[in-house]
Amino acid sequence: MRETSPETHIIDYRAAEHLLAARDPQGAVKLLDSVIAAHPENTAARLLRARAFFASAQLRLAELEFQLVLEREPDNAFAHFALARTYERRARDDRAKRHFRLAAALDPKPEYLAAARFETDE
C-alpha cells in the first residue's frame, strides 16, 4: 500500500484531470476515489469524479455526485449544466430542463442558453 499525503492527493487529482482529458475516465475515478476518501469535503475532486462518471456512462453515480456538488455550491452553473446533461441521457427531460435553465440563469454562456431553450416553451 502506498503512503499518501496532501501532496500525493494533489498529484492524483492532477493526474485524474489528465486521464479524463485523455479519455480514460475509469482511471480518473480510481485516482479520485482515494482523494475523496481523504478529503470528502473537496468539491473540486467530487466535480471531477462526477465528470468522469458521466464520461464512462455511469450516469446514476454521476447524478449523485453532481447533486452533492450542488448541495454545497448551489450557484455552480457548470454543475447544473452537467447534471442536466446527465438527466437528459437518462431520459428525465423535466429534470434536465430545470437544471439547464438554472445553469443559463447563473451564467448566460451561449451553450447554456441554447440548452435551456427558453424561446421554445411549451
Disulfide bonds with the S-S distance in Angstrom:
none
